[in-house]
Amino acid sequence: MLRKIIILFFIILNILTLICYADNVDLEIFPAEEIWEEIQNVNNQINSNPPKLNSRAAIIFDRESKTVIFGKNINEKRAMASTTKIMTAIVTLEKGNLNDVIEVSKKAANIGGSRLGLNTGDKIKLKDLLYGLLLRSGNDAAIQIALHIGGSVEGFAQLMNDKAKELGLENTHFVTPHGLDDPNHYTTAYELALLTDYALNIEEFAKIVNTKQTTISINSNPVTITNTNELLGNLDGVNGVKTGFTNIAGRCLVTSVKRNDWNIITIVLGADTKKYRTKDSIELIEYNYKNFERINIKEKIEEEFENWKNNNLNDFEIIKGKQNSVNIDINYSYNFDLYPINKAELSNIKIQIECSKTLEAPIKDNYQIGQIHVILSGKEIMNIPIITTGSIDKKGVLDYFEEIIGNYTNIIINNINIQADF
C-alpha cells in the first residue's frame, strides 16, 4: 500500500512539474488542415472593423516606419513565455561563436518544459543549440546557451537586460533565457515588437526563424527538428518568428510577415488556446493588408512645402541682415519614406505649415524658423522642422554707411533725370 502511495505521489509530482514548466508542452493539437480552414474563415469574415481578439495584448507593427498600426494593451507588462528566446538568440549571435562545440551540463539536461532532448554529456555545436532554441523551443538549449555564454543563468540574464537597456526597452526585464514563469520576467507587446524588429535585422536570426524544418547534429548523430510556429509555411508571407506558452503567459505568438515588400510584425500575448492564438494572428495580418496601404509621406510633404515656399518666400523680411532674402528647406530626419495609412482615412491627411516670415540677423545655417505638422484624422503623426540653408550676417556700421550713400546717390540721380525731362 505504501509503495502505491509513493508511486502515486511521484506521478502527481511529475504532473505538477509539467504544469509548472509548461512551455509549448500542451495537449491542444491544431493541425495544418485546421489552420487552412481558419485562414479561409478569416478571409471570408475580415472587414474594415478592427479585429476583436481573444488575446489579452496584441500589436501590428510596421517595420519601416516603426509605427503601431493596431494595438491592444500594447504597454501592459505581461509574461512572455518562450518569446523570451528572441532575446536569448540576439545575445547568442552577438556574443557567441556558432562553431563552438559544447558539452551539455546536468543543469541544462534536467530542465523541464519544451525540450530539444539533450542529455548530460552530449556534444553539440552552439549553432545547433540556436536552431533547437528557436525551432523546437528547447528550454534545455536555452539553459546550455546561458551557461556557455554568460557563465550562469544569472550572468546571461544580465547580458539580456543590458541589451534591453541598450535598445531602450524600459518595461522589459529578463530573469531566465527560456521564459518559464517568474514575476520579475516580463515585457510588453510594443517592446517585444521593437526587440523582434531588431532581431530580424540580424541575418542569421532571420534565416533560422524562417526555417520550417532542419537537421542538426547531437554527438555527431543527425536529429531532425520542426518549427513550432504553426503559421510558417501555411500563411502567405510569414517568415518567422516565435511561439510561446506557459500557464501564466497563455498562448503567445510573434509573427513576421512580408507581402509586396511590406514588412510587418504581429504579436499576440495571453490567448486562451492555441486556436485563438492562431486565429488572432491571422486576423491581425489580414486586417492590415486588406485595410491599410503605404503612401510616400516624404514625397507628399516635400510637394506641399515647395508649393508653400513658391507662394510665400517673397514675403520674408530680414531685419538688420546683409541680404534681404533667405533660403529655406525642411529637415526630414525620419528614416522612412513610406507610411501606413488606413485606406478609409487617406482623405483625412492634412499638412499644416507654420513659419516665421520676419527674421532678424544674424541667422545661422540650419536655424529652425518653422515646422510642418502632418495631421491624420485630427492627430499629429509627424513634425518636420523648417530650417535656413546658409547663414545671414548682421549689418555693421560700414554696411549702414554704404546703404545711406547708395540711397543718397539714387536720390541725386533721380533728381537729375527729372530735371532732364523738363
Backbone hydrogen bonds in HBPLUS format (Angstrom, degrees):
<---DONOR---> <-ACCEPTOR-->    atom                        ^
c    i                          cat <-CA-CA->   ^        H-A-AA   ^      H-
h    n   atom  resd res      DA  || num        DHA   H-A  angle D-A-AA Bond
n    s   type  num  typ     dist DA aas  dist angle  dist       angle   num
A0005-ILE N   A0001-MET O   3.02 MM   4  6.38 153.1  2.09 148.5 156.0     1
A0006-ILE N   A0002-LEU O   2.95 MM   4  6.22 157.9  2.00 149.9 155.5     2
A0007-ILE N   A0003-ARG O   2.98 MM   4  6.21 161.3  2.02 148.0 153.2     3
A0008-LEU N   A0004-LYS O   2.85 MM   4  6.04 160.3  1.89 146.9 152.7     4
A0009-PHE N   A0005-ILE O   2.84 MM   4  6.04 151.1  1.92 145.1 153.5     5
A0010-PHE N   A0006-ILE O   3.02 MM   4  6.36 157.6  2.07 151.2 155.8     6
A0011-ILE N   A0007-ILE O   2.98 MM   4  6.24 148.4  2.08 146.3 155.7     7
A0012-ILE N   A0008-LEU O   2.97 MM   4  6.22 164.5  1.99 152.6 155.8     8
A0013-LEU N   A0009-PHE O   2.84 MM   4  6.07 156.1  1.90 146.1 153.9     9
A0014-ASN N   A0010-PHE O   2.92 MM   4  6.05 153.6  1.99 141.6 147.7    10
A0015-ILE N   A0011-ILE O   3.02 MM   4  6.34 151.6  2.11 145.7 153.7    11
A0016-LEU N   A0012-ILE O   2.88 MM   4  6.16 163.8  1.91 155.2 159.3    12
A0017-THR N   A0013-LEU O   2.88 MM   4  6.05 151.8  1.96 143.8 152.3    13
A0018-LEU N   A0014-ASN O   2.91 MM   4  6.12 154.0  1.98 142.9 149.6    14
A0019-ILE N   A0015-ILE O   2.91 MM   4  6.22 156.4  1.97 149.5 156.0    15
A0020-CYS N   A0016-LEU O   2.81 MM   4  5.99 161.6  1.84 148.6 154.2    16
A0021-TYR N   A0017-THR O   2.85 MM   4  6.00 156.5  1.90 148.4 154.6    17
A0022-ALA N   A0018-LEU O   2.81 MM   4  5.47  99.1  2.47 135.3 151.0    18
A0022-ALA N   A0019-ILE O   3.33 MM   3  5.05 163.4  2.36  97.6 102.1    19
A0034-GLU N   A0031-PRO O   3.04 MM   3  5.49 129.1  2.30 108.2 120.9    20
A0035-ILE N   A0031-PRO O   3.13 MM   4  6.53 145.4  2.26 144.8 155.3    21
A0035-ILE N   A0032-ALA O   3.06 MM   3  4.96 118.6  2.46  91.5 107.3    22
A0036-TRP N   A0032-ALA O   2.94 MM   4  6.28 159.1  1.98 155.0 159.6    23
A0037-GLU N   A0033-GLU O   3.06 MM   4  6.26 151.4  2.15 135.8 143.8    24
A0038-GLU N   A0034-GLU O   2.86 MM   4  6.08 149.2  1.95 141.3 149.8    25
A0039-ILE N   A0035-ILE O   2.88 MM   4  6.18 152.3  1.95 150.5 158.1    26
A0040-GLN N   A0036-TRP O   3.08 MM   4  6.38 157.8  2.13 147.4 152.4    27
A0041-ASN N   A0037-GLU O   2.94 MM   4  6.21 155.9  2.00 146.2 153.3    28
A0042-VAL N   A0038-GLU O   2.91 MM   4  6.12 163.2  1.94 152.9 156.5    29
A0043-ASN N   A0039-ILE O   2.98 MM   4  6.17 165.8  2.00 149.9 154.1    30
A0044-ASN N   A0040-GLN O   3.00 MM   4  6.16 143.4  2.14 143.6 152.9    31
A0045-GLN N   A0041-ASN O   3.10 MM   4  6.26 131.9  2.35 139.1 151.6    32
A0045-GLN N   A0042-VAL O   3.03 MM   3  5.12 133.1  2.26  98.9 112.1    33
A0046-ILE N   A0042-VAL O   2.75 MM   4  5.65 144.1  1.88 161.9 168.3    34
A0056-ARG N   A0269-LEU O   2.97 MM 213  5.98 117.4  2.37 140.1 157.1    35
A0057-ALA N   A0269-LEU O   3.14 MM 212  5.15 154.9  2.20 148.8 148.8    36
A0269-LEU N   A0057-ALA O   2.87 MM 212  5.15 163.6  1.90 153.8 152.7    37
A0058-ALA N   A0072-LYS O   2.92 MM  14  5.00 153.8  1.99 136.0 141.2    38
A0072-LYS N   A0058-ALA O   2.86 MM  14  5.00 152.1  1.94 150.8 143.9    39
A0059-ILE N   A0267-ILE O   3.01 MM 208  5.31 141.4  2.17 143.3 148.7    40
A0267-ILE N   A0059-ILE O   3.05 MM 208  5.31 151.5  2.14 144.7 149.6    41
A0060-ILE N   A0070-PHE O   2.86 MM  10  5.00 149.0  1.95 145.3 143.1    42
A0069-ILE N   A0060-ILE O   2.84 MM   9  5.30 150.5  1.93 147.5 154.8    43
A0061-PHE N   A0265-ILE O   2.79 MM 204  5.05 161.1  1.83 154.9 160.7    44
A0265-ILE N   A0061-PHE O   2.87 MM 204  5.05 151.0  1.96 142.7 152.0    45
A0062-ASP N   A0067-THR O   2.84 MM   5  5.16 170.4  1.85 159.8 160.7    46
A0066-LYS N   A0062-ASP O   2.87 MM   4  5.27 125.0  2.18 138.6 151.8    47
A0063-ARG N   A0263-ASN O   3.16 MM 200  5.71 165.6  2.18 145.1 147.6    48
A0076-GLU N   A0073-ASN O   3.25 MM   3  5.41 167.9  2.27 112.0 113.9    49
A0190-TYR N   A0074-ILE O   2.99 MM 116  5.13 166.7  2.01 144.0 140.0    50
A0078-ARG N   A0187-THR O   2.70 MM 109  5.57 160.5  1.74 163.2 170.2    51
A0187-THR N   A0078-ARG O   2.97 MM 109  5.57 153.5  2.04 149.0 155.6    52
A0083-THR N   A0080-MET O   3.16 MM   3  5.70 150.6  2.25 145.1 143.0    53
A0084-THR N   A0081-ALA O   3.15 MM   3  6.12 165.4  2.18 122.1 126.4    54
A0085-LYS N   A0082-SER O   2.93 MM   3  5.53 155.7  1.99 114.7 120.0    55
A0086-ILE N   A0083-THR O   3.11 MM   3  5.76 167.9  2.13 116.8 120.4    56
A0087-MET N   A0084-THR O   2.91 MM   3  5.76 130.7  2.15 124.4 133.0    57
A0088-THR N   A0084-THR O   3.28 MM   4  6.62 156.9  2.33 138.4 145.2    58
A0089-ALA N   A0085-LYS O   2.92 MM   4  5.92 152.1  2.00 134.1 140.3    59
A0090-ILE N   A0086-ILE O   3.08 MM   4  6.37 151.0  2.17 140.4 148.3    60
A0091-VAL N   A0087-MET O   3.02 MM   4  6.28 171.0  2.03 162.3 161.3    61
A0092-THR N   A0088-THR O   3.03 MM   4  6.17 155.6  2.09 141.8 149.4    62
A0093-LEU N   A0089-ALA O   2.86 MM   4  6.05 164.2  1.89 154.5 157.6    63
A0094-GLU N   A0090-ILE O   2.97 MM   4  6.15 146.6  2.09 148.5 158.1    64
A0095-LYS N   A0091-VAL O   2.81 MM   4  5.72 137.8  1.99 146.4 156.2    65
A0096-GLY N   A0092-THR O   2.79 MM   4  5.11 150.8  1.87 138.3 145.0    66
A0100-ASP N   A0097-ASN O   2.98 MM   3  5.66 169.5  1.99 125.1 128.3    67
A0127-LYS N   A0098-LEU O   3.07 MM  29  4.56 142.5  2.21 138.5 128.1    68
A0126-LEU N   A0100-ASP O   2.84 MM  26  5.55 146.0  1.96 157.0 166.1    69
A0102-ILE N   A0124-ILE O   2.80 MM  22  5.38 174.2  1.80 143.2 145.2    70
A0124-ILE N   A0102-ILE O   2.98 MM  22  5.38 155.4  2.04 146.9 154.8    71
A0104-VAL N   A0122-ASP O   2.78 MM  18  5.16 160.9  1.82 150.8 157.5    72
A0121-GLY N   A0104-VAL O   2.84 MM  17  4.99 177.2  1.84 140.5 141.3    73
A0109-ALA N   A0105-SER O   3.06 MM   4  6.27 162.6  2.09 147.5 152.8    74
A0110-ASN N   A0106-LYS O   3.00 MM   4  6.06 138.9  2.17 146.5 155.1    75
A0111-ILE N   A0108-ALA O   3.39 MM   3  5.61 166.8  2.41 108.0 111.8    76
A0139-ASN N   A0114-SER O   2.81 MM  25  5.91 173.8  1.81 147.3 148.2    77
A0122-ASP N   A0119-ASN O   3.03 MM   3  5.65 163.6  2.05 141.7 142.4    78
A0219-ASN N   A0123-LYS O   2.80 MM  96  4.94 167.8  1.82 159.6 157.8    79
A0128-ASP N   A0125-LYS O   3.09 MM   3  5.26 119.0  2.48  98.9 113.0    80
A0129-LEU N   A0125-LYS O   3.00 MM   4  6.38 149.6  2.09 148.2 157.6    81
A0130-LEU N   A0126-LEU O   2.93 MM   4  6.22 148.1  2.04 146.7 155.3    82
A0131-TYR N   A0127-LYS O   3.09 MM   4  6.49 148.2  2.19 142.9 150.9    83
A0132-GLY N   A0128-ASP O   2.92 MM   4  6.15 158.6  1.97 145.7 152.0    84
A0133-LEU N   A0129-LEU O   2.78 MM   4  5.99 136.9  1.96 141.5 154.1    85
A0134-LEU N   A0130-LEU O   3.05 MM   4  6.26 162.1  2.09 149.0 151.6    86
A0135-LEU N   A0131-TYR O   2.82 MM   4  5.66 161.4  1.85 152.0 157.5    87
A0138-GLY N   A0132-GLY O   2.97 MM   6  5.67 172.3  1.98 139.3 140.3    88
A0228-THR N   A0135-LEU O   3.03 MM  93  6.00 136.6  2.23 148.5 150.9    89
A0142-ALA N   A0138-GLY O   3.10 MM   4  6.38 150.4  2.19 137.7 145.6    90
A0143-ILE N   A0139-ASN O   2.98 MM   4  6.26 162.5  2.01 151.6 154.5    91
A0144-GLN N   A0140-ASP O   3.07 MM   4  6.23 164.9  2.09 146.6 151.0    92
A0145-ILE N   A0141-ALA O   2.94 MM   4  6.08 156.0  2.00 148.1 154.6    93
A0146-ALA N   A0142-ALA O   2.98 MM   4  6.20 159.4  2.03 147.5 153.4    94
A0147-LEU N   A0143-ILE O   2.94 MM   4  6.23 159.4  1.98 154.1 158.9    95
A0148-HIS N   A0144-GLN O   2.98 MM   4  6.10 154.5  2.05 143.4 150.6    96
A0149-ILE N   A0145-ILE O   2.93 MM   4  6.07 165.0  1.95 156.9 160.1    97
A0150-GLY N   A0146-ALA O   2.74 MM   4  5.26 146.6  1.85 136.8 148.3    98
A0151-GLY N   A0147-LEU O   3.12 MM   4  4.57 131.7  2.36 108.6 116.3    99
A0156-PHE N   A0152-SER O   2.95 MM   4  6.13 156.0  2.01 146.4 152.5   100
A0157-ALA N   A0153-VAL O   2.88 MM   4  6.08 153.8  1.95 145.2 153.0   101
A0158-GLN N   A0154-GLU O   3.04 MM   4  6.30 144.0  2.18 141.2 150.1   102
A0159-LEU N   A0155-GLY O   3.26 MM   4  6.63 148.4  2.37 138.2 145.8   103
A0159-LEU N   A0156-PHE O   3.01 MM   3  5.03 116.0  2.43  94.9 110.5   104
A0160-MET N   A0156-PHE O   2.94 MM   4  6.33 150.1  2.03 148.4 157.4   105
A0161-ASN N   A0157-ALA O   2.89 MM   4  6.18 157.6  1.94 148.2 153.8   106
A0162-ASP N   A0158-GLN O   2.82 MM   4  6.01 148.3  1.92 145.5 154.9   107
A0163-LYS N   A0159-LEU O   3.05 MM   4  6.22 152.7  2.12 141.4 147.9   108
A0164-ALA N   A0160-MET O   2.94 MM   4  6.25 152.2  2.02 143.9 152.3   109
A0165-LYS N   A0161-ASN O   2.95 MM   4  6.14 155.8  2.01 144.1 149.8   110
A0166-GLU N   A0162-ASP O   2.96 MM   4  6.22 154.4  2.03 142.9 150.2   111
A0167-LEU N   A0163-LYS O   2.98 MM   4  6.24 144.9  2.11 145.9 154.9   112
A0169-LEU N   A0164-ALA O   2.88 MM   5  5.18 167.4  1.90 157.3 153.0   113
A0168-GLY N   A0165-LYS O   3.00 MM   3  5.01 157.7  2.05 103.5 110.3   114
A0173-HIS N   A0186-TYR O   2.89 MM  13  5.46 163.4  1.92 150.6 152.9   115
A0186-TYR N   A0173-HIS O   2.95 MM  13  5.46 147.3  2.06 144.1 154.6   116
A0185-HIS N   A0182-ASP O   2.97 MM   3  5.27 159.4  2.01 122.9 123.0   117
A0192-LEU N   A0188-THR O   2.88 MM   4  5.96 153.1  1.95 150.8 158.7   118
A0193-ALA N   A0189-ALA O   3.06 MM   4  6.21 141.0  2.21 137.3 146.9   119
A0193-ALA N   A0190-TYR O   3.15 MM   3  5.13 123.9  2.48  92.6 106.6   120
A0194-LEU N   A0190-TYR O   3.08 MM   4  6.47 152.9  2.15 145.7 152.7   121
A0195-LEU N   A0191-GLU O   2.91 MM   4  6.11 157.9  1.96 144.6 150.8   122
A0196-THR N   A0192-LEU O   2.91 MM   4  6.03 157.3  1.96 141.6 147.8   123
A0197-ASP N   A0193-ALA O   2.88 MM   4  6.04 157.5  1.94 148.3 154.6   124
A0198-TYR N   A0194-LEU O   3.07 MM   4  6.32 155.4  2.13 145.0 151.0   125
A0199-ALA N   A0195-LEU O   2.95 MM   4  6.25 161.7  1.99 148.8 154.0   126
A0200-LEU N   A0196-THR O   2.92 MM   4  6.12 157.7  1.97 154.6 159.2   127
A0201-ASN N   A0198-TYR O   3.09 MM   3  5.46 150.0  2.18 107.5 116.7   128
A0202-ILE N   A0199-ALA O   2.90 MM   3  5.46 162.0  1.93 116.8 122.5   129
A0205-PHE N   A0202-ILE O   3.06 MM   3  5.42 118.2  2.46 108.2 123.1   130
A0206-ALA N   A0202-ILE O   3.05 MM   4  6.32 168.1  2.06 165.0 168.0   131
A0207-LYS N   A0203-GLU O   3.01 MM   4  6.21 150.2  2.10 146.5 154.9   132
A0208-ILE N   A0204-GLU O   3.04 MM   4  6.24 158.8  2.08 146.9 151.9   133
A0209-VAL N   A0205-PHE O   3.04 MM   4  6.29 174.0  2.04 168.7 167.5   134
A0211-THR N   A0208-ILE O   2.97 MM   3  5.28 157.3  2.02 118.4 119.7   135
A0227-ASN N   A0212-LYS O   2.81 MM  15  5.14 168.0  1.83 153.1 152.0   136
A0214-THR N   A0225-ILE O   3.05 MM  11  5.70 160.0  2.09 160.0 166.4   137
A0225-ILE N   A0214-THR O   2.88 MM  11  5.70 162.5  1.91 166.7 172.7   138
A0216-ILE N   A0223-VAL O   2.80 MM   7  5.24 159.5  1.84 156.8 151.6   139
A0223-VAL N   A0216-ILE O   2.77 MM   7  5.24 155.4  1.83 148.4 150.8   140
A0218-ILE N   A0221-ASN O   2.91 MM   3  5.21 159.3  1.96 149.5 149.8   141
A0221-ASN N   A0218-ILE O   2.95 MM   3  5.21 158.4  1.99 108.9 115.8   142
A0232-LEU N   A0229-ASN O   3.32 MM   3  5.67 143.0  2.47 107.1 116.3   143
A0234-ASN N   A0231-LEU O   2.99 MM   3  5.12 162.0  2.02 121.1 125.1   144
A0235-LEU N   A0231-LEU O   3.09 MM   4  5.53 149.0  2.19 162.9 153.3   145
A0238-VAL N   A0235-LEU O   3.18 MM   3  5.91 170.4  2.19 141.8 144.1   146
A0258-LYS N   A0237-GLY O   2.91 MM  21  4.84 152.6  1.98 120.8 128.4   147
A0239-ASN N   A0256-SER O   2.84 MM  17  5.56 164.1  1.87 146.7 151.2   148
A0256-SER N   A0240-GLY O   2.94 MM  16  5.06 165.1  1.96 111.0 112.2   149
A0242-LYS N   A0254-VAL O   3.04 MM  12  5.22 156.5  2.10 138.0 145.4   150
A0254-VAL N   A0242-LYS O   2.84 MM  12  5.22 173.4  1.84 162.0 164.3   151
A0244-GLY N   A0252-CYS O   2.97 MM   8  4.76 125.9  2.27 145.2 133.5   152
A0252-CYS N   A0244-GLY O   2.81 MM   8  4.76 164.3  1.83 147.2 144.0   153
A0250-GLY N   A0246-THR O   2.81 MM   4  5.48 147.4  1.92 143.7 150.6   154
A0251-ARG N   A0271-ALA O   2.95 MM  20  4.83 171.2  1.95 144.5 142.2   155
A0271-ALA N   A0251-ARG O   2.99 MM  20  4.83 166.5  2.01 145.3 141.2   156
A0253-LEU N   A0268-VAL O   2.98 MM  15  5.42 154.2  2.05 150.4 155.3   157
A0268-VAL N   A0253-LEU O   3.03 MM  15  5.42 153.0  2.10 143.5 152.2   158
A0255-THR N   A0266-THR O   2.80 MM  11  5.17 172.7  1.80 162.9 164.4   159
A0266-THR N   A0255-THR O   2.85 MM  11  5.17 158.6  1.90 147.0 154.2   160
A0257-VAL N   A0264-ILE O   3.00 MM   7  5.44 166.9  2.01 157.0 158.1   161
A0264-ILE N   A0257-VAL O   2.95 MM   7  5.44 159.5  1.99 152.0 158.7   162
A0259-ARG N   A0262-TRP O   3.09 MM   3  5.24 155.3  2.15 139.0 140.0   163
A0262-TRP N   A0259-ARG O   2.88 MM   3  5.24 148.5  1.98 111.3 121.5   164
A0277-ARG N   A0273-THR O   2.96 MM   4  6.25 157.2  2.01 146.8 153.7   165
A0278-THR N   A0274-LYS O   2.94 MM   4  6.21 158.8  1.99 149.5 154.0   166
A0279-LYS N   A0275-LYS O   2.83 MM   4  6.00 170.1  1.84 153.4 156.8   167
A0280-ASP N   A0276-TYR O   2.77 MM   4  5.79 171.4  1.77 154.1 156.9   168
A0281-SER N   A0277-ARG O   3.16 MM   4  6.22 156.6  2.22 138.4 144.9   169
A0282-ILE N   A0278-THR O   2.95 MM   4  6.21 163.1  1.98 155.9 160.3   170
A0283-GLU N   A0279-LYS O   2.93 MM   4  6.15 161.7  1.97 153.2 158.5   171
A0284-LEU N   A0280-ASP O   3.01 MM   4  6.23 159.1  2.05 148.9 153.9   172
A0285-ILE N   A0281-SER O   3.06 MM   4  6.28 165.1  2.09 151.1 154.9   173
A0286-GLU N   A0282-ILE O   2.93 MM   4  6.10 176.1  1.93 160.5 161.4   174
A0287-TYR N   A0283-GLU O   2.85 MM   4  5.77 156.3  1.91 145.8 153.4   175
A0288-ASN N   A0284-LEU O   3.07 MM   4  6.19 156.0  2.13 143.8 149.5   176
A0289-TYR N   A0285-ILE O   3.19 MM   4  6.50 171.9  2.20 156.5 156.2   177
A0290-LYS N   A0286-GLU O   3.00 MM   4  5.94 142.7  2.15 146.0 154.7   178
A0291-ASN N   A0287-TYR O   3.09 MM   4  5.86 139.4  2.27 140.1 148.2   179
A0292-PHE N   A0288-ASN O   3.00 MM   4  5.58 140.1  2.16 153.8 156.5   180
A0343-LYS N   A0291-ASN O   2.91 MM  52  5.87 168.4  1.92 150.9 154.3   181
A0293-GLU N   A0341-ILE O   2.98 MM  48  5.56 160.1  2.02 150.0 153.6   182
A0341-ILE N   A0293-GLU O   2.80 MM  48  5.56 166.3  1.82 152.8 155.8   183
A0295-ILE N   A0339-TYR O   2.96 MM  44  5.47 158.5  2.01 146.5 144.5   184
A0297-ILE N   A0295-ILE O   2.91 MM   2  5.55 119.7  2.28 111.6  94.5   185
A0339-TYR N   A0295-ILE O   2.89 MM  44  5.47 153.7  1.96 148.1 155.8   186
A0300-LYS N   A0296-ASN O   3.15 MM   4  6.43 157.8  2.20 149.4 155.9   187
A0297-ILE N   A0337-ASP O   2.89 MM  40  5.86 119.5  2.26 158.2 168.2   188
A0301-ILE N   A0297-ILE O   2.95 MM   4  6.14 157.6  2.00 147.8 153.4   189
A0302-GLU N   A0298-LYS O   2.93 MM   4  6.16 166.6  1.95 154.8 158.4   190
A0303-GLU N   A0299-GLU O   2.99 MM   4  6.13 155.3  2.05 145.8 152.5   191
A0304-GLU N   A0300-LYS O   3.09 MM   4  6.29 163.9  2.12 147.8 151.6   192
A0305-PHE N   A0301-ILE O   2.91 MM   4  6.10 157.2  1.97 150.9 157.9   193
A0306-GLU N   A0302-GLU O   2.96 MM   4  6.12 159.1  2.01 147.8 152.7   194
A0307-ASN N   A0303-GLU O   3.15 MM   4  6.37 160.6  2.19 148.5 153.3   195
A0308-TRP N   A0304-GLU O   3.00 MM   4  6.23 158.3  2.05 145.7 151.9   196
A0309-LYS N   A0305-PHE O   2.80 MM   4  5.99 159.1  1.84 152.3 158.4   197
A0310-ASN N   A0306-GLU O   2.99 MM   4  6.15 159.6  2.03 148.7 153.3   198
A0311-ASN N   A0307-ASN O   3.29 MM   4  6.48 142.2  2.44 139.4 148.4   199
A0311-ASN N   A0308-TRP O   3.19 MM   3  5.28 128.1  2.48  96.0 109.2   200
A0312-ASN N   A0308-TRP O   3.02 MM   4  6.08 123.8  2.35 142.8 157.6   201
A0312-ASN N   A0309-LYS O   3.27 MM   3  5.16 142.5  2.42  95.6 105.9   202
A0313-LEU N   A0309-LYS O   2.91 MM   4  5.27 155.4  1.97 148.5 148.2   203
A0315-ASP N   A0312-ASN O   2.95 MM   3  5.46 156.5  2.01 116.9 124.7   204
A0316-PHE N   A0313-LEU O   3.28 MM   3  5.71 168.7  2.30 113.9 116.4   205
A0317-GLU N   A0357-LYS O   2.79 MM  40  6.22 160.3  1.83 162.5 167.3   206
A0359-LEU N   A0317-GLU O   2.86 MM  42  6.18 167.7  1.87 173.1 176.4   207
A0319-ILE N   A0359-LEU O   2.69 MM  40  6.01 158.5  1.73 168.7 167.4   208
A0361-ALA N   A0319-ILE O   2.88 MM  42  6.12 167.7  1.90 172.5 171.4   209
A0395-LYS N   A0320-LYS O   2.84 MM  75  5.56 158.9  1.88 145.5 149.2   210
A0322-LYS N   A0393-ASP O   3.01 MM  71  5.80 151.7  2.09 163.0 161.8   211
A0389-THR N   A0327-ASN O   2.82 MM  62  5.39 161.0  1.85 137.5 138.6   212
A0329-ASP N   A0387-ILE O   2.86 MM  58  5.50 153.4  1.93 155.0 162.1   213
A0387-ILE N   A0329-ASP O   2.80 MM  58  5.50 160.6  1.83 156.2 162.5   214
A0331-ASN N   A0385-PRO O   2.93 MM  54  5.46 163.6  1.96 155.9 157.9   215
A0345-GLU N   A0342-ASN O   2.78 MM   3  5.33 159.0  1.82 120.3 127.6   216
A0348-ASN N   A0345-GLU O   2.84 MM   3  5.10 155.2  1.90 111.4 119.8   217
A0377-SER N   A0348-ASN O   3.34 MM  29  5.30 165.6  2.36 127.7 131.1   218
A0350-LYS N   A0375-ILE O   2.76 MM  25  4.94 166.3  1.78 151.3 155.6   219
A0375-ILE N   A0350-LYS O   2.73 MM  25  4.94 173.5  1.73 158.6 160.2   220
A0352-GLN N   A0373-HIS O   2.86 MM  21  5.04 164.5  1.88 153.2 156.0   221
A0373-HIS N   A0352-GLN O   2.76 MM  21  5.04 167.9  1.77 157.2 159.4   222
A0354-GLU N   A0371-GLN O   3.07 MM  17  5.66 175.4  2.08 168.1 169.6   223
A0371-GLN N   A0354-GLU O   2.88 MM  17  5.66 154.3  1.94 160.5 169.1   224
A0356-SER N   A0369-ILE O   3.00 MM  13  5.78 171.5  2.01 165.4 163.8   225
A0363-ILE N   A0392-ILE O   2.86 MM  29  5.00 163.1  1.88 146.5 152.2   226
A0392-ILE N   A0363-ILE O   2.83 MM  29  5.00 157.7  1.88 142.8 149.3   227
A0366-ASN N   A0388-THR O   2.86 MM  22  4.96 144.6  1.99 135.3 140.2   228
A0388-THR N   A0367-TYR O   2.99 MM  21  5.32 139.7  2.16 128.1 139.6   229
A0369-ILE N   A0386-ILE O   2.86 MM  17  5.83 158.5  1.90 152.9 160.2   230
A0386-ILE N   A0370-GLY O   2.85 MM  16  4.82 166.3  1.87 122.5 119.7   231
A0372-ILE N   A0384-ILE O   2.69 MM  12  4.99 153.8  1.75 143.9 153.4   232
A0384-ILE N   A0372-ILE O   2.92 MM  12  4.99 162.4  1.95 143.2 148.5   233
A0374-VAL N   A0382-MET O   3.02 MM   8  5.08 175.5  2.02 144.0 143.5   234
A0381-ILE N   A0374-VAL O   2.86 MM   7  5.82 162.5  1.89 163.2 169.0   235
A0376-LEU N   A0379-LYS O   2.78 MM   3  5.22 172.8  1.79 146.3 145.8   236
A0379-LYS N   A0376-LEU O   3.02 MM   3  5.22 164.7  2.04 112.2 116.9   237
A0400-TYR N   A0396-GLY O   3.11 MM   4  6.49 155.1  2.17 151.6 157.7   238
A0401-PHE N   A0397-VAL O   2.92 MM   4  6.20 157.0  1.97 151.0 158.0   239
A0402-GLU N   A0398-LEU O   2.88 MM   4  6.10 165.6  1.90 153.0 156.2   240
A0403-GLU N   A0399-ASP O   2.95 MM   4  6.11 146.3  2.06 139.4 149.4   241
A0404-ILE N   A0400-TYR O   2.86 MM   4  6.18 150.3  1.95 148.3 155.7   242
A0405-ILE N   A0401-PHE O   2.92 MM   4  6.21 169.2  1.93 157.3 159.7   243
A0406-GLY N   A0402-GLU O   2.84 MM   4  5.94 155.1  1.91 140.1 148.1   244
A0407-ASN N   A0403-GLU O   2.88 MM   4  6.08 158.0  1.93 144.2 150.0   245
A0408-TYR N   A0404-ILE O   2.82 MM   4  6.03 163.4  1.84 154.8 159.5   246
A0409-THR N   A0405-ILE O   2.83 MM   4  5.98 160.2  1.87 150.4 155.9   247
A0410-ASN N   A0406-GLY O   3.02 MM   4  6.22 154.7  2.09 145.3 152.0   248
A0411-ILE N   A0407-ASN O   3.03 MM   4  6.34 147.6  2.14 144.6 153.3   249
A0412-ILE N   A0408-TYR O   3.07 MM   4  6.39 162.5  2.10 153.9 157.3   250
A0413-ILE N   A0409-THR O   3.00 MM   4  6.22 165.8  2.02 152.4 156.4   251
A0414-ASN N   A0410-ASN O   2.94 MM   4  6.06 154.6  2.00 143.0 150.2   252
A0415-ASN N   A0411-ILE O   2.94 MM   4  6.22 153.7  2.01 149.5 156.6   253
A0416-ILE N   A0412-ILE O   2.94 MM   4  6.22 158.8  1.98 153.0 158.7   254
A0417-ASN N   A0413-ILE O   2.99 MM   4  6.19 158.5  2.03 147.2 153.0   255
A0418-ILE N   A0414-ASN O   2.96 MM   4  6.20 148.5  2.06 142.5 151.2   256
A0419-GLN N   A0415-ASN O   2.96 MM   4  6.25 163.1  1.99 153.1 156.5   257
A0420-ALA N   A0416-ILE O   2.93 MM   4  6.14 151.3  2.01 146.2 154.7   258
A0421-ASP N   A0417-ASN O   3.18 MM   4  6.37 138.9  2.36 137.1 146.7   259
A0421-ASP N   A0418-ILE O   3.16 MM   3  5.23 129.0  2.43  95.6 108.8   260
A0422-PHE N   A0419-GLN O   3.07 MM   3  5.29 132.6  2.30  98.5 111.1   261
